[in-house]
Amino acid sequence: MSATAPRKQPADNVDPRLDQRDYDAVIVVSFGGPEGMDDVLPFLENVTRGRGIPRERLVEVGHHYELFGGVSPINQQNRDLIAALNTELASHNIALPIYFGNRNWDPYLTDTLREMRDAGHSRVLAFFTSAFSSYSGCRQYRENIYVAQNDVGPDAPELLKLRTFYNHPGFIEANADRVRDALAAFPDDRRAGAHIVFTAHSIPTSMADACRYADQLHEASRLVAEAVGAASHSVVYQSRSGSPHVPWLEPDVCDHLQELHDAGTTDVVVSPVGFVSDHIEVLYDLDVEVKNLGAELGMTVVRAGTAGTHPAFVSMIRELIEERLDGSVEKRVVGRFGPNPDVCPNNCCQPGNGKPSPWDAAADES
């Protein structure tokens, strides 16, 4: 690889030099979301570009956003998270500025990388707002970073991803607290018997076969259920898209709610453990569709909050940063699995469609 080529990501056969601890900034990397009705269709076009989704389908999905004024809360929740993390880092004498970059909406990754470069940053720790390993939840983010680095040029900052955190005690504690808050909505005599339904975004089964997404999701759900003393729990999926002929992870949350009703369950807490903050797929799929179905079935359905800016979650991010600043810091985890590696294995979390990602093609050419 030439000396002027843009820096690549870990897992790309490039030495990430983890023995060096000279990081000079942090970036929160997220999905992005519209912040007004004029943003909705352009945002959906960004998300689906290259997938051949008909415009009429985008217009149909856009109607979901109309219920919320075209505003997804994800951007503001990330700003709130960054503000809380700034305070957390300062209280632990960690002097790293925090930037914000999105894959699909303003602030775009390319613009943020250019801003960091102009501010003199060259080696940046990246926190992805995704707790689980999959193509769409991890590798695609790294591809987007690689593309942004190429757009910025050879002096673009190097971004090194913090490890996956689905079994970090801070993530589990934050979600357990949110479930406890939801359980508090039930009368004392019904609380212990409430069934906990953990939900996450569905992905194609071919993609799931190429990663540990489902295993990690089941483990995180088990840990949260254990922490709150749940008598019973289940893991389901939501928000599937694409051709109905392509198999995706199941069961669907609405189908499962019907099954619970048929089995005599009346009280349910829905915990969106697969998401770290609210956005339209949480607000519409759970707060509208699932709650409406629950009401039709005569069930009491309470939706738990996401980790958001829970203090344990914010502290977790700080601990992940400290791990990289000081190699002697313990990598905390709970449960049956150890910590995920700092550097993703080469060829991990493939798309599952039989096609190499553009990142792999670029690596082969270098």
VENNOR-V122334 format. One record per pair of residues at least 6 apart in sequence whose ideal C-beta (glycine too) atoms are under 8 Angstrom apart, sorted by sequence separation. I is the first residue (numbers start at 1). J is the second residue. D is the distance in whole Angstrom. If there is no record, write none. Layout:
i->[I:I]
j->[J:J]
d->[D:D]
//
This chain:
i->[8:10:34:65:89:101:102:103:131:132:150:165:207:208:242:275:294:295:307:323:333:351:1:7:9:65:89:100:101:102:130:149:184:275:294:322:332:350:34:101:116:130:148:149:183:186:225:240:251:260:293:323:331:34:89:128:240:33:48:101:128:149:203:272:291:319:32:101:130:183:222:237:257:290:86:100:101:221:237:240:291:1:45:85:99:128:237:290:319:347:32:44:145:221:236:237:238:272:236:237:238:82:99:236:237:270:287:41:44:99:179:200:218:236:253:286:41:44:82:217:324:126:142:198:323:141:236:270:41:79:40:78:97:198:234:138:198:97:282:40:99:138:198:234:268:75:198:278:37:196:278:37:96:196:277:40:75:276:277:278:34:39:133:268:270:272:275:276:277:37:38:113:132:196:253:266:267:268:269:270:271:272:276:36:37:124:126:128:131:133:253:257:266:267:268:269:270:271:36:123:124:125:126:128:131:132:196:238:265:266:268:269:270:272:35:36:109:113:117:122:123:124:125:126:127:131:195:198:200:202:214:254:258:269:34:35:109:113:121:122:124:126:194:195:196:197:198:199:201:202:254:257:261:34:35:103:110:123:125:192:194:195:196:197:198:199:200:201:202:253:257:261:276:33:34:103:110:113:114:117:193:195:196:198:199:200:201:202:204:261:33:109:113:117:192:195:197:199:254:258:260:33:35:108:117:131:257:33:103:110:116:206:208:32:33:110:114:204:205:239:257:31:32:113:204:205:238:30:113:204:205:257:30:175:179:183:203:204:113:202:203:239:101:202:224:238:30:81:172:176:180:202:238:167:171:175:179:224:28:166:202:221:78:166:172:176:179:164:167:172:176:221:28:166:167:220:28:166:173:199:172:167:197:217:28:47:217:46:26:46:197:197:43:43:26:197:136:195:39:136:132:135:134:26:28:30:32:35:195:25:26:27:28:30:31:32:33:34:136:197:199:24:25:26:27:28:29:30:31:32:33:135:195:196:197:199:200:23:25:26:27:28:29:30:31:32:134:138:194:195:196:197:198:199:200:201:25:27:29:32:134:193:194:195:197:199:200:201:135:194:196:198:199:200:32:135:137:190:198:134:190:133:133:134:29:133:201:132:186:133:132:27:131:132:183:182:199:132:27:131:182:179:25:179:178:25:24:25:175:24:27:29:24:26:27:29:30:31:175:24:25:26:27:28:29:30:23:24:25:26:27:29:22:23:26:28:23:20:223:29:223:222:186:29:186:219:185:219:219:183:182:182:216:182:181:182:181:179:178:178:11:178:175:178:29:11:175:25:27:175:178:9:174:177:12:174:177:9:171:174:9:23:173:211:8:174:211:173:174:210:211:6:210:8:171:210:7:18:132:170:171:174:210:6:131:169:170:207:209:6:16:207:208:131:170:171:207:6:130:170:206:207:6:129:169:170:205:206:6:129:168:204:206:5:7:170:204:4:6:7:9:10:7:9:10:165:168:7:9:168:162:165:163:162:162:163:162:162:170:172:169:160:168:169:168:169:167:168:167:163:167:167:167:165:163:164:163:163:163:162:160:161:127:51:127:127:81:125:78:125:77:77:77:142:74:73:74:73:74:139:73:138:72:133:72:139:73:138:139:138:139:140:147:68:137:139:146:135:143:65:68:133:134:135:143:64:67:68:133:135:143:146:67:135:140:142:139:64:139:67:135:94:84:96:88:92:81:84:88:94:80:81:94:80:85:88:89:84:88:92:77:94:77:85:89:81:85:33:33:31:26:23:23:21:21:21:18:21:19:18:18:18:16:16:10:11:10:11:13:10:11:12:11:11:11:12:9:13:12:8:8:8:5:1]
j->[14:16:40:71:95:107:108:109:137:138:156:171:213:214:248:281:300:301:313:329:339:357:8:14:16:72:96:107:108:109:137:156:191:282:301:329:339:357:42:109:124:138:156:157:191:194:233:248:259:268:301:331:339:43:98:137:249:43:58:111:138:159:213:282:301:329:43:112:141:194:233:248:268:301:98:112:113:233:249:252:303:14:58:98:112:141:250:303:332:360:46:58:159:235:250:251:252:286:251:252:253:98:115:252:253:286:303:58:61:116:196:217:235:253:270:303:59:62:100:235:342:145:161:217:342:161:256:290:62:100:62:100:119:220:256:161:221:121:306:65:124:164:224:260:294:102:225:305:65:224:306:66:125:225:306:70:105:306:307:308:65:70:164:299:301:303:306:307:308:69:70:145:164:228:285:298:299:300:301:302:303:304:308:69:70:157:159:161:164:166:286:290:299:300:301:302:303:304:70:157:158:159:160:162:165:166:230:272:299:300:302:303:304:306:70:71:144:148:152:157:158:159:160:161:162:166:230:233:235:237:249:289:293:304:70:71:145:149:157:158:160:162:230:231:232:233:234:235:237:238:290:293:297:71:72:140:147:160:162:229:231:232:233:234:235:236:237:238:239:290:294:298:313:71:72:141:148:151:152:155:231:233:234:236:237:238:239:240:242:299:72:148:152:156:231:234:236:238:293:297:299:73:75:148:157:171:297:74:144:151:157:247:249:74:75:152:156:246:247:281:299:74:75:156:247:248:281:74:157:248:249:301:75:220:224:228:248:249:159:248:249:285:148:249:271:285:78:129:220:224:228:250:286:216:220:224:228:273:78:216:252:271:129:217:223:227:230:216:219:224:228:273:81:219:220:273:82:220:227:253:227:223:253:273:85:104:274:104:85:105:256:257:104:105:89:260:201:260:105:203:200:203:203:96:98:100:102:105:265:96:97:98:99:101:102:103:104:105:207:268:270:96:97:98:99:100:101:102:103:104:105:207:267:268:269:271:272:96:98:99:100:101:102:103:104:105:207:211:267:268:269:270:271:272:273:274:99:101:103:106:208:267:268:269:271:273:274:275:210:269:271:273:274:275:108:211:213:266:274:211:267:211:212:213:109:213:281:213:267:216:216:112:216:217:269:269:286:220:116:220:271:269:116:271:271:119:120:121:271:121:124:126:122:124:125:127:128:129:273:123:124:125:126:127:128:129:123:124:125:126:127:129:123:124:127:129:125:123:334:141:335:335:300:145:302:335:302:336:337:302:302:303:337:304:304:305:305:304:304:305:139:306:304:307:159:142:306:157:159:307:310:142:307:310:146:308:312:145:307:310:146:160:310:348:146:312:349:312:313:349:350:146:350:149:312:351:149:160:274:312:313:316:352:149:274:312:313:350:352:150:160:351:352:276:315:316:352:152:276:316:352:353:153:276:316:317:352:353:154:277:316:352:354:154:156:319:353:154:156:157:159:160:158:160:161:316:319:159:161:320:317:320:320:320:321:323:323:324:332:334:332:324:332:333:333:334:333:334:334:331:335:337:339:340:339:340:340:341:342:342:342:344:317:242:320:321:277:321:277:324:277:278:279:344:277:277:278:278:279:344:279:344:279:340:280:348:283:348:349:349:350:351:358:280:349:351:359:349:357:280:283:348:349:350:358:280:283:284:349:351:359:362:284:352:357:359:357:284:359:288:357:318:309:321:314:318:308:311:315:321:308:309:322:309:314:317:318:314:318:322:308:325:309:317:321:314:318:279:280:279:321:324:325:324:325:326:324:327:327:327:342:343:342:343:342:343:343:344:346:344:345:346:346:347:348:359:359:363:363:362:363:366:366:366]
d->[5:4:5:8:8:6:6:6:8:8:8:5:8:5:7:8:7:8:4:5:5:6:8:8:8:7:6:6:7:7:4:4:8:6:3:5:8:7:8:4:6:6:7:8:5:6:4:4:7:6:8:6:4:4:8:8:8:7:7:7:7:8:6:5:6:8:7:3:7:6:8:7:7:6:6:7:7:6:5:7:7:8:7:6:5:5:6:7:7:7:8:4:5:5:8:7:7:6:5:6:5:5:7:7:7:6:6:6:6:6:6:5:5:5:7:5:7:6:6:6:7:7:7:7:8:8:5:6:6:7:5:6:8:8:6:8:4:8:7:5:8:7:7:8:7:8:8:8:7:8:6:7:7:6:5:5:7:6:7:7:6:6:5:6:6:7:5:5:6:7:7:8:7:7:7:7:7:7:8:7:8:7:7:7:3:5:4:6:7:8:7:6:6:5:5:5:5:4:5:7:7:8:6:7:6:5:5:8:7:6:7:8:7:6:8:6:6:5:6:5:5:5:6:5:5:4:8:6:8:4:6:6:7:6:6:5:6:6:5:6:7:7:8:8:7:7:7:8:7:6:6:6:4:7:7:8:8:7:6:8:8:5:4:6:5:5:6:7:6:6:6:8:7:8:6:6:4:8:5:6:6:7:8:7:7:7:5:4:7:6:3:4:5:6:6:7:6:5:5:7:8:8:6:8:6:6:7:4:5:5:5:8:6:7:6:6:8:6:5:4:7:7:7:5:7:6:7:7:6:5:6:7:8:7:6:7:7:8:8:5:6:5:8:5:7:5:5:8:7:5:6:7:7:7:7:5:5:6:6:4:7:8:7:7:5:4:8:7:6:6:5:6:7:7:6:6:6:5:7:5:6:7:7:7:8:5:6:4:8:7:7:7:6:5:8:8:8:6:7:6:7:8:6:5:7:8:3:8:5:6:7:7:7:8:7:6:8:6:7:6:6:7:5:5:4:5:6:5:6:4:6:5:7:8:7:7:7:7:7:7:7:7:8:7:6:3:6:8:4:5:5:5:5:5:6:6:6:6:7:7:7:6:7:7:7:7:2:7:7:5:6:5:6:7:8:7:7:8:8:5:5:5:5:4:7:6:7:5:6:6:5:7:8:6:6:5:7:8:7:7:7:6:6:5:7:8:8:4:6:5:5:5:7:7:7:7:8:7:5:6:5:5:5:5:5:4:5:7:7:8:7:7:6:7:7:7:5:8:6:6:5:7:7:7:7:5:5:6:6:8:5:7:8:4:7:8:7:5:4:4:8:7:8:7:8:7:8:8:7:6:7:5:4:6:8:8:7:6:6:4:6:8:8:7:6:5:4:4:4:6:8:8:4:8:8:8:6:8:7:4:6:8:5:4:8:8:6:8:6:5:6:6:7:6:5:6:3:7:7:3:4:8:7:5:8:8:8:7:6:7:5:6:8:7:7:7:8:4:5:8:7:6:4:8:6:6:8:8:7:7:8:6:7:4:7:7:8:7:8:6:6:7:6:7:6:5:5:8:6:7:5:6:8:8:6:4:5:7:5:8:8:7:6:8:7:8:7:6:7:6:4:6:8:8:6:7:7:5:4:7:6:7:5:7:5:7:7:8:4:5:7:8:8:7:8:8:5:5:6:6:6:7:6:6:6:6:8:8:6:5:4:7:7:7:8:7:7:4:8:7:8:7:5:7:5:6:7:8:6:7:8:5:7:5:6:7:6:5:5:8:6:7:8:6:7:7:7:6:7:7:6:7:7:7:5:7:8:7:7:8:6:7:8:6:7:6:4:4:6:6:6:7:5:8:6:7:8:6:5:8:7:8:6:5]
//
